[in-house]
Amino acid sequence: MNPSTNQSVLNALQRLIEVVAQLRAPEGGCPWDLAQTPQTLIPYVIEEAYEVVDALQGDDKKAIAEELGDLLLQVVLQAQIAEEDRDFTLEDVAEGITNKLIRRHPHVFGDVKVENAEEVNQNWEQIKSAEKGETPEQAALLSRKLDRYARSLPALMAGMKISTKAAAAGFEWKNVEGVWSKFDEELEEFKEALETQDKAHQESELGDLLFTIINLARWYDLDPFAGLQGTNRRFIQRLEVMEKFAERPLTTYDLEELESLWQQAKAQLKQ
């Protein structure tokens, strides 16, 4: 990146920072933005991150740039609120991640030698553990590694990560038939739980069943997250076609009529 491009990027970021600061200004600011807290913005952080993922999967360059901008706004807005509360600044955020990248890439910014990406990852994990004050024994604990996934990732993605790491550590079936047997067992336990009035127990058994399905996906080298995303999209696409076929609001149709519209939509989308 040449100096003139660098300055152009910095100017654009500075303008964004100033716009966000104006939105949060007590005098003349936006009432909605002024009402926000770091906690109320959590849903937007998640939503924007997923919209970035959707744009990337669609390989829509214009949409990717737009969605990255929306996600960047969330970073700047969080930093603006934190600065107002004197917790930290956007400068602290940028310096923190820059220093972290330098620390965790000693093979680039230091004299460490690596042979492949696997060694890079090993060094990264060791440095990360040291930063957190973990001893080598603590860092090696499987439960600590898996707990990070459970706390930081959406449940479906965390389940896949946990399943994969646990299998690598030896928590694995001998063959896929064992996984199917486990699925049958969990399905029966879920059905039994539904006959009780204990909602917590029902959800617990549902979770066990879903985790087993995740394990099945892993055995067949399938991505459950991508699979569910695809199903969601197909359902919405069919619903959209149904609404085109419908002569009145769908809520006024009975179940038999809706099924007929559904089959018409399904047939058209297959063409």
QUIUR-V693184 format. One record per residue. N is the residue number from 1. RES is the residue in one small letter. PSI is psi in whole degrees, -180 to 180 (999 if undefined). OMEGA is omega in whole degrees, 0 to 359 (999 if undefined). NEAR is the number of other ideal C-beta (glycine too) atoms within 12 Angstrom. Layout:
n=N res=RES psi=PSI omega=OMEGA near=NEAR
n=N res=RES psi=PSI omega=OMEGA near=NEAR
//
This chain:
n=1 res=m psi=124 omega=182 near=9
n=2 res=n psi=164 omega=184 near=8
n=3 res=p psi=-40 omega=182 near=9
n=4 res=s psi=-37 omega=177 near=10
n=5 res=t psi=-42 omega=177 near=11
n=6 res=n psi=-48 omega=183 near=12
n=7 res=q psi=-36 omega=179 near=13
n=8 res=s psi=-42 omega=178 near=14
n=9 res=v psi=-45 omega=180 near=16
n=10 res=l psi=-39 omega=179 near=16
n=11 res=n psi=-42 omega=180 near=14
n=12 res=a psi=-42 omega=178 near=17
n=13 res=l psi=-40 omega=180 near=23
n=14 res=q psi=-39 omega=179 near=17
n=15 res=r psi=-42 omega=178 near=15
n=16 res=l psi=-44 omega=179 near=25
n=17 res=i psi=-43 omega=181 near=27
n=18 res=e psi=-38 omega=178 near=17
n=19 res=v psi=-45 omega=179 near=22
n=20 res=v psi=-41 omega=178 near=31
n=21 res=a psi=-38 omega=179 near=26
n=22 res=q psi=-38 omega=178 near=18
n=23 res=l psi=-31 omega=182 near=25
n=24 res=r psi=3 omega=183 near=31
n=25 res=a psi=130 omega=180 near=17
n=26 res=p psi=-34 omega=178 near=13
n=27 res=e psi=113 omega=176 near=8
n=28 res=g psi=4 omega=179 near=12
n=29 res=g psi=-178 omega=180 near=19
n=30 res=c psi=126 omega=181 near=18
n=31 res=p psi=-39 omega=181 near=12
n=32 res=w psi=-48 omega=181 near=13
n=33 res=d psi=-38 omega=180 near=26
n=34 res=l psi=-26 omega=182 near=22
n=35 res=a psi=-11 omega=186 near=14
n=36 res=q psi=150 omega=174 near=26
n=37 res=t psi=168 omega=176 near=19
n=38 res=p psi=-34 omega=183 near=22
n=39 res=q psi=-40 omega=181 near=12
n=40 res=t psi=-21 omega=181 near=17
n=41 res=l psi=-7 omega=182 near=28
n=42 res=i psi=-47 omega=180 near=16
n=43 res=p psi=-33 omega=181 near=14
n=44 res=y psi=-36 omega=177 near=24
n=45 res=v psi=-47 omega=180 near=24
n=46 res=i psi=-46 omega=182 near=17
n=47 res=e psi=-46 omega=182 near=18
n=48 res=e psi=-37 omega=178 near=26
n=49 res=a psi=-42 omega=179 near=24
n=50 res=y psi=-34 omega=178 near=22
n=51 res=e psi=-32 omega=173 near=25
n=52 res=v psi=-46 omega=179 near=26
n=53 res=v psi=-44 omega=181 near=23
n=54 res=d psi=-42 omega=179 near=24
n=55 res=a psi=-40 omega=179 near=23
n=56 res=l psi=-42 omega=179 near=18
n=57 res=q psi=-32 omega=178 near=19
n=58 res=g psi=-7 omega=180 near=16
n=59 res=d psi=37 omega=178 near=11
n=60 res=d psi=103 omega=187 near=16
n=61 res=k psi=-41 omega=180 near=12
n=62 res=k psi=-44 omega=180 near=12
n=63 res=a psi=-38 omega=179 near=19
n=64 res=i psi=-47 omega=180 near=20
n=65 res=a psi=-42 omega=181 near=15
n=66 res=e psi=-45 omega=183 near=18
n=67 res=e psi=-35 omega=175 near=26
n=68 res=l psi=-35 omega=176 near=22
n=69 res=g psi=-42 omega=179 near=22
n=70 res=d psi=-38 omega=179 near=25
n=71 res=l psi=-39 omega=177 near=28
n=72 res=l psi=-37 omega=177 near=28
n=73 res=l psi=-42 omega=180 near=29
n=74 res=q psi=-38 omega=178 near=31
n=75 res=v psi=-48 omega=182 near=28
n=76 res=v psi=-40 omega=181 near=34
n=77 res=l psi=-43 omega=176 near=36
n=78 res=q psi=-43 omega=180 near=32
n=79 res=a psi=-37 omega=179 near=32
n=80 res=q psi=-46 omega=179 near=35
n=81 res=i psi=-42 omega=180 near=29
n=82 res=a psi=-38 omega=179 near=22
n=83 res=e psi=-38 omega=177 near=22
n=84 res=e psi=-35 omega=179 near=25
n=85 res=d psi=1 omega=180 near=14
n=86 res=r psi=37 omega=178 near=9
n=87 res=d psi=-53 omega=176 near=16
n=88 res=f psi=174 omega=181 near=19
n=89 res=t psi=170 omega=176 near=21
n=90 res=l psi=-32 omega=176 near=28
n=91 res=e psi=-42 omega=177 near=18
n=92 res=d psi=-41 omega=180 near=17
n=93 res=v psi=-49 omega=182 near=24
n=94 res=a psi=-43 omega=180 near=20
n=95 res=e psi=-38 omega=181 near=15
n=96 res=g psi=-47 omega=182 near=17
n=97 res=i psi=-33 omega=178 near=16
n=98 res=t psi=-47 omega=180 near=15
n=99 res=n psi=-36 omega=179 near=16
n=100 res=k psi=-43 omega=179 near=17
n=101 res=l psi=-41 omega=179 near=16
n=102 res=i psi=-44 omega=180 near=16
n=103 res=r psi=-41 omega=187 near=22
n=104 res=r psi=2 omega=175 near=26
n=105 res=h psi=59 omega=180 near=19
n=106 res=p psi=-19 omega=178 near=21
n=107 res=h psi=-14 omega=177 near=22
n=108 res=v psi=-45 omega=185 near=16
n=109 res=f psi=3 omega=179 near=15
n=110 res=g psi=-154 omega=184 near=14
n=111 res=d psi=17 omega=178 near=8
n=112 res=v psi=139 omega=179 near=19
n=113 res=k psi=135 omega=177 near=12
n=114 res=v psi=153 omega=182 near=18
n=115 res=e psi=-29 omega=185 near=11
n=116 res=n psi=178 omega=182 near=11
n=117 res=a psi=-30 omega=179 near=11
n=118 res=e psi=-41 omega=179 near=11
n=119 res=e psi=-35 omega=176 near=16
n=120 res=v psi=-45 omega=181 near=20
n=121 res=n psi=-39 omega=178 near=16
n=122 res=q psi=-45 omega=178 near=20
n=123 res=n psi=-41 omega=180 near=25
n=124 res=w psi=-48 omega=182 near=25
n=125 res=e psi=-39 omega=179 near=23
n=126 res=q psi=-45 omega=179 near=22
n=127 res=i psi=-42 omega=179 near=26
n=128 res=k psi=-44 omega=179 near=20
n=129 res=s psi=-41 omega=179 near=23
n=130 res=a psi=-39 omega=179 near=18
n=131 res=e psi=-34 omega=181 near=16
n=132 res=k psi=1 omega=179 near=15
n=133 res=g psi=22 omega=180 near=10
n=134 res=e psi=142 omega=173 near=19
n=135 res=t psi=161 omega=177 near=13
n=136 res=p psi=-35 omega=180 near=13
n=137 res=e psi=-42 omega=179 near=9
n=138 res=q psi=-42 omega=181 near=16
n=139 res=a psi=-28 omega=183 near=23
n=140 res=a psi=-12 omega=182 near=15
n=141 res=l psi=124 omega=181 near=17
n=142 res=l psi=-38 omega=183 near=19
n=143 res=s psi=-36 omega=179 near=17
n=144 res=r psi=-43 omega=180 near=22
n=145 res=k psi=-45 omega=183 near=27
n=146 res=l psi=-32 omega=179 near=25
n=147 res=d psi=-35 omega=179 near=17
n=148 res=r psi=-40 omega=178 near=22
n=149 res=y psi=-43 omega=182 near=24
n=150 res=a psi=-34 omega=183 near=24
n=151 res=r psi=-28 omega=191 near=14
n=152 res=s psi=-14 omega=184 near=15
n=153 res=l psi=154 omega=171 near=19
n=154 res=p psi=149 omega=190 near=20
n=155 res=a psi=-41 omega=182 near=22
n=156 res=l psi=-45 omega=179 near=26
n=157 res=m psi=-39 omega=178 near=25
n=158 res=a psi=-41 omega=179 near=27
n=159 res=g psi=-42 omega=180 near=32
n=160 res=m psi=-43 omega=179 near=34
n=161 res=k psi=-48 omega=181 near=29
n=162 res=i psi=-45 omega=179 near=30
n=163 res=s psi=-45 omega=182 near=32
n=164 res=t psi=-46 omega=181 near=25
n=165 res=k psi=-40 omega=180 near=26
n=166 res=a psi=-40 omega=179 near=25
n=167 res=a psi=-41 omega=180 near=22
n=168 res=a psi=-27 omega=180 near=15
n=169 res=a psi=1 omega=177 near=16
n=170 res=g psi=-8 omega=179 near=10
n=171 res=f psi=78 omega=188 near=17
n=172 res=e psi=150 omega=174 near=19
n=173 res=w psi=157 omega=180 near=21
n=174 res=k psi=-31 omega=180 near=12
n=175 res=n psi=170 omega=184 near=11
n=176 res=v psi=-23 omega=177 near=19
n=177 res=e psi=-34 omega=178 near=13
n=178 res=g psi=-34 omega=178 near=18
n=179 res=v psi=-41 omega=178 near=26
n=180 res=w psi=-37 omega=177 near=19
n=181 res=s psi=-41 omega=178 near=18
n=182 res=k psi=-39 omega=178 near=27
n=183 res=f psi=-47 omega=179 near=26
n=184 res=d psi=-42 omega=180 near=18
n=185 res=e psi=-47 omega=182 near=18
n=186 res=e psi=-35 omega=178 near=27
n=187 res=l psi=-43 omega=179 near=22
n=188 res=e psi=-41 omega=180 near=18
n=189 res=e psi=-35 omega=178 near=23
n=190 res=f psi=-43 omega=178 near=26
n=191 res=k psi=-42 omega=179 near=16
n=192 res=e psi=-39 omega=180 near=18
n=193 res=a psi=-34 omega=180 near=23
n=194 res=l psi=-19 omega=179 near=19
n=195 res=e psi=-8 omega=178 near=13
n=196 res=t psi=176 omega=177 near=16
n=197 res=q psi=12 omega=183 near=9
n=198 res=d psi=98 omega=183 near=13
n=199 res=k psi=-40 omega=180 near=12
n=200 res=a psi=-40 omega=179 near=12
n=201 res=h psi=-40 omega=178 near=18
n=202 res=q psi=-46 omega=180 near=20
n=203 res=e psi=-35 omega=178 near=17
n=204 res=s psi=-45 omega=180 near=20
n=205 res=e psi=-34 omega=175 near=26
n=206 res=l psi=-42 omega=178 near=22
n=207 res=g psi=-42 omega=178 near=23
n=208 res=d psi=-40 omega=180 near=25
n=209 res=l psi=-44 omega=180 near=28
n=210 res=l psi=-39 omega=180 near=26
n=211 res=f psi=-36 omega=177 near=31
n=212 res=t psi=-39 omega=177 near=32
n=213 res=i psi=-39 omega=177 near=30
n=214 res=i psi=-41 omega=178 near=35
n=215 res=n psi=-39 omega=176 near=32
n=216 res=l psi=-43 omega=179 near=30
n=217 res=a psi=-41 omega=180 near=27
n=218 res=r psi=-42 omega=180 near=29
n=219 res=w psi=-33 omega=180 near=26
n=220 res=y psi=11 omega=178 near=15
n=221 res=d psi=46 omega=179 near=13
n=222 res=l psi=153 omega=179 near=17
n=223 res=d psi=106 omega=183 near=20
n=224 res=p psi=-32 omega=179 near=31
n=225 res=f psi=-48 omega=179 near=25
n=226 res=a psi=-38 omega=180 near=19
n=227 res=g psi=-46 omega=180 near=20
n=228 res=l psi=-37 omega=176 near=23
n=229 res=q psi=-44 omega=180 near=21
n=230 res=g psi=-42 omega=179 near=17
n=231 res=t psi=-44 omega=178 near=14
n=232 res=n psi=-45 omega=181 near=17
n=233 res=r psi=-44 omega=181 near=18
n=234 res=r psi=-39 omega=179 near=19
n=235 res=f psi=-45 omega=181 near=18
n=236 res=i psi=-40 omega=178 near=16
n=237 res=q psi=-45 omega=180 near=20
n=238 res=r psi=-39 omega=178 near=27
n=239 res=l psi=-39 omega=179 near=21
n=240 res=e psi=-43 omega=178 near=19
n=241 res=v psi=-39 omega=177 near=24
n=242 res=m psi=-43 omega=181 near=29
n=243 res=e psi=-28 omega=177 near=21
n=244 res=k psi=-38 omega=178 near=16
n=245 res=f psi=-32 omega=187 near=24
n=246 res=a psi=145 omega=179 near=21
n=247 res=e psi=-4 omega=179 near=12
n=248 res=r psi=172 omega=180 near=12
n=249 res=p psi=140 omega=183 near=11
n=250 res=l psi=-29 omega=182 near=24
n=251 res=t psi=-15 omega=180 near=11
n=252 res=t psi=-2 omega=179 near=11
n=253 res=y psi=148 omega=174 near=19
n=254 res=d psi=175 omega=187 near=11
n=255 res=l psi=-40 omega=180 near=11
n=256 res=e psi=-42 omega=180 near=10
n=257 res=e psi=-38 omega=178 near=20
n=258 res=l psi=-40 omega=179 near=22
n=259 res=e psi=-39 omega=179 near=16
n=260 res=s psi=-44 omega=177 near=18
n=261 res=l psi=-39 omega=180 near=28
n=262 res=w psi=-45 omega=181 near=27
n=263 res=q psi=-37 omega=176 near=18
n=264 res=q psi=-44 omega=180 near=21
n=265 res=a psi=-42 omega=180 near=27
n=266 res=k psi=-43 omega=180 near=20
n=267 res=a psi=-41 omega=181 near=15
n=268 res=q psi=-40 omega=181 near=17
n=269 res=l psi=-23 omega=179 near=21
n=270 res=k psi=-22 omega=183 near=12
n=271 res=q psi=999 omega=999 near=8
//
